[in-house]
Amino acid sequence: MVAGVAVSDMALTSRRVLSSRAAVLLTSLVAVLSVVTGVVNILSPQFGPFVPASIQQVAGFTGALTGFLMVASAIGMRRGLRAAWWSTVVLLPVTAAQGLVQVSVYSVPLIVCSAVAFPLVALTRGRFDRELSLSTSQLTAGVVLGGVLAYGTVGTYALRDGFPGVSSLLDAFYFTLVTASTVGYGDITPKTEVATLFSLSVLVLGVAGFGLALSTLLGPAIEARFAAALGRMTQTQLESLERHVIVAGYGELTESILDELGDDHEFVVVVKDASVAESLRERGLNVLTEDPSDAASLDHAGIDRAAAVVAATNDDGEDALAILTARQLQPDIRIVAAASERENEEKLRAAGADTVISPAVIGGRLLVQSALGDESAEETAKQVTEGESRE
């Protein structure tokens, strides 16, 4: 009966993971179609009889822009961000409407995919529950860049008499963006001394703002490349793990646990021995070279998204520390432990383990039962070792 419930829970978990992945995949597909459809209709417009040509052209341009925003949403959904889910729910009707307005044969796939993706994304809301966490540097970069653009736009519009060609806020924003990004097309140039000085201030502040923004964006990417070169899991790989199993530490029992998990379940091994970590990594396994009893290590392993924690090394003391830390971080997570010594079973339970199994005790009992003529002992051992289960 227990095995049947476990199989049912695993099947439910698998369906939830597949549905969330399908939502991310469809969102990515809509993003690509939106960009392609917009670009194609800009280059080769096919104006329909019911929508004015000017509106169709605007829809093509904004459709490409919406597509890039959808790409960002898809990346955020892959990380399980609730903000990305909300942006996707808002943008999907927009992409469908833009496809209808463009009135083109190229927009049909966009409309269909948007219509199919919307209910799927809406139904998977519970799978995207991570809050968007921005670092202080990222927040600072966003505020600085936004402030510079606002300063340049308002100032340019206020001094528009010194900028021939600037007659609206859009013109002022265009000049600010071109100047701050150092593109400098030269179509709008200052004609007065005040306008020139103001342009210099926009240039200096803009370069600083864009430089700060790029550093906050490229910094994590460069860090990820270094992590990959050093043989560590990247932050993206860690964040992609969902409903996975955290194997805390490595010992004689751990190998059989990894074999049992196999390719059917996502898992990550947290071990502080660099040589052990390297040997596991060479086998293509997810490994973190960190202390499994440290709270930061379990946070890196995604304990907030994990389905269970398994502690089964040869050291009951280290297992108890790992269990205690995991229970403090996630009071509701399921924790399973293996006791090397029978007298430590209650200690591991007291540390926070839901289930404690002593392989030595179980093996000893089966051996004695078999020696005393119990024919079912060998059959029981086969069921355990071969992974068979009966409801």
Secondary structure as UniProt FT lines:
FT   HELIX           2..43
FT   HELIX           53..78
FT   TURN            79..80
FT   HELIX           82..102
FT   HELIX           105..107
FT   HELIX           108..123
FT   HELIX           125..127
FT   HELIX           136..158
FT   HELIX           160..162
FT   TURN            164..165
FT   HELIX           169..180
FT   TURN            181..182
FT   HELIX           193..229
FT   TURN            230..231
FT   HELIX           235..240
FT   STRAND          245..248
FT   TURN            252..253
FT   HELIX           254..261
FT   TURN            262..264
FT   STRAND          267..271
FT   HELIX           274..282
FT   TURN            283..284
FT   STRAND          287..289
FT   TURN            292..293
FT   HELIX           295..300
FT   TURN            301..305
FT   STRAND          308..311
FT   HELIX           316..329
FT   TURN            331..332
FT   STRAND          334..338
FT   HELIX           342..344
FT   HELIX           345..351
FT   STRAND          355..357
FT   HELIX           359..371
FT   TURN            372..373
FT   HELIX           376..386
//
